[in-house]
Amino acid sequence: MKQYIEKKISKNRNLVKKIKSLARKIGLNLEHWERYPTYKIIKSELEKLNLKSFDTLEISAGEYWRENYTFKSYEEFNYPEYDICGDVNIKKKYDFIIADNVWEHLKFPYKATRNIYHLLNKDGYFLVIVPFLIRVHNVPIDCTRWTEDGIRYFLYECGFELKDIYTNSWGNKECVKSNLRSDDAWTRIGFYKNLKNDKKFPVQVWALAQKKYKK
């Protein structure tokens, strides 16, 4: 019943925002445990970039990036209208491309990342966020996991230079265990959950890769 109500409410973004705002007033954090600290760290890492001057593209977009950041322009490539693993014949180039918990679901992540590389302007950035110690979640399939080292060398293989790839991760054992469940829900922070980062138990891994050269 809890998951049913949550899914119904989640379709009304304004209602979700109001509920979260009211909950924060009593110290209740309703954000997902595995994503909230990740987004906070990434936000601090992106502060040195002038995102307001970036033409931005998000692959299989959710609401987070368009609701919480301001860009010069923002577009979405959503499946099945756009298949990032297919032949992408688009002339426009972008300064910033986001793939937020999408790449683990791709059958052909190498081809998709090569497409990303060609869609970037010179000096443009690709931000890719992926799970690691997270249970299988088929949306509609679940194919791949990367560590920090794994995502770095994968991006290098796709065309980015190692020195232009920054990686990081967040997680801890408690968060890992909390999501080892058989339903399709994800644990929320609540009144208190451990937000300390333990690099031995990464839940979310991400990379920010800059395209410095034309290939």
N, C-alpha and C positions, 0 to 999 in steps of 0.2 A: 504493500500500500504506500509506504514512504517513497519508493522509487517511482511509482505511478504518479503521485502528487507532484514530485519534483520535476518529472518530465513535462507534465501539464503546465506548471508554472513557468518553466524555463522558456517556453515559447513567447511569453509576454515579457520583453526586455525591461520595459518601464516598471512593471510590478517587481521583477527580480531586483532591480536597482533600489527600489523603495524598501524592500524586505531586508536587503543587505545593509542599507544605511541605518535602518531602525535597529538591526541586530548589533551593529558596531557601537551604538550608544550604550549598550549594556555589556560590552566587552566580548560579544559573540562574533567570531570571524567565520563567515559561511563560504569563504573561498576554498577551492580545492587545495589540499595539503601539498600535493606534488607540484602544483603550478605556481602558487602564490609566492613562495620565496624565490623561485626561478625567475619570475617576471620582475621582482624587485631588484635582483642582482643584474639582470640584463638591462633594466632601465638605467641603472647607474653606469653601466658599461657604454651605453649609447649616448650618454650626455655629451661626450666629446664630439659627436657627429651633429651636423646641422640638418636634422631631419626635415625641417620646414622648407629646405631648399631642394629636397629630393623628390623626383618622380618615382613613385613606389608601386610595386606590384606584390600582391599576396596570392599564394597558391592555395587553393581550397580554403578560402577565408572563413574565419570565425568572426566574432564581434570584438575581440579584445583590442586588436591593433587599430582598427578604424575608430573605435570609441575612446581610446586613451592616448592617441598620438595625433599630431598635426603634421601633414606632409604637403609639399607643393601640389602634388596630385596623388591620387590613390585609385588603383584598379584591382580587380579580382579576376583570377583565372580559376573557374570552378568546373569540376568534372560533372557530367560528361561533355559539356560544351567545349571545354579545353582539356585535352589530355596531355599533360606535361611530359609523359613518356613517349608521345607520338611525334609526328613531324610538325613542329611549330614554325609556321611561315608567317612571322610577324616582323615588320620592319622596325617598329618602335623599340627603343632601348630604355633601360631603367637605371636609376642610381642606387636603388635599394630594392631587393627582392626578399620576401619573407616566406618561409615554409615552417609553420608552427605545428609540430606533431602530425606531420603528413608523410614524411619520407619513409617511415617504417611500414606504411601501407602500400608502397609502390612495388609493382612487379619488376620494374626496370629502373632502379634509382640512378644507375650510372648514366643512362641515356637522358633521364630527366635533368640531372645535374649538368650535363654537357649543354642541354638546352638553356638552362639557367645562365651558364657561362656566356653563351652567345647573346642572350637577352640583356646582359649587363653593359652599361657604358664603361669605358676605361675609367678606372678608379672607383667603380661602383662596388657595392657590398652585397653579399648573400648571407642572410641570417637563417640558419637551419637549426631547429630545436627538435630533438628526438628523445624517446624514452630509452632507458636501459633496464633497470631492475623493476620492470612493470609487467604485469601478467599479460598474456595474449588477449588482444581485443580486436576482433575481426570487424573492420569497418571499410569495405566488406571482407578484406583479408588483412593479415598481419604477417609481414615477411622478415623484417630485419631489425637487429639491435646493434648499436655502435657504442664503444667506449670513447673517451676523449681521443686516445691515440688512433682508434679505428676511424673516427670521423675525419681526423686530420689527414691521414694517409689516403682515405677515400677521396676527399676533396682535391688532394694533390694529383691523384690519378685522373681526376676529371678536368684538370687544367690549371688550378690555382697553385701558386708557389707556396712551399711550406712556410717561408718567413712571413707570408701575408695571411696566414690562417691563425686566428686566435680561438682557443677552446676553453670551456669551463664546464662545470657540472654542479648539481646540487642533489643532496639526498641524505638519508640516515636510515639506520636499521629499523627504527620504529615505523617510519613512513613506508618502507618496503613491506613490512609485515602487515600493515593496516590495509593494503590493497590486494593482499593475497586472499581474495574472496571469490565466491562463485557467482554472485549477481553482477549486474553491469553498472553498478554505482561506484563512485570514487569517494574516498574519505575526505571530509572537510575538516578544517582546523578546529572549529568549535571554540570553547573558552580557552583551551590551551593545548597546543601540540608542540613538540620539540622542533624548532626551526633551525637548530644548529646543523652545520654542514659537515658530513663525514665522507671524505673522498673515497673511502672503501666501499660505500654503499650508494653509488649514484642512481638517482631515480630519473632525473632529467639531465641530458647532455646537450650542449649547443656549441656551435661554431659560428664565428663571424669571419668570412673570407672576403678579401678584397681582390678585385681583378686589376692587376697593375699592367698587364701586357696584353697585346692583341694576338690571339692564337686561332 
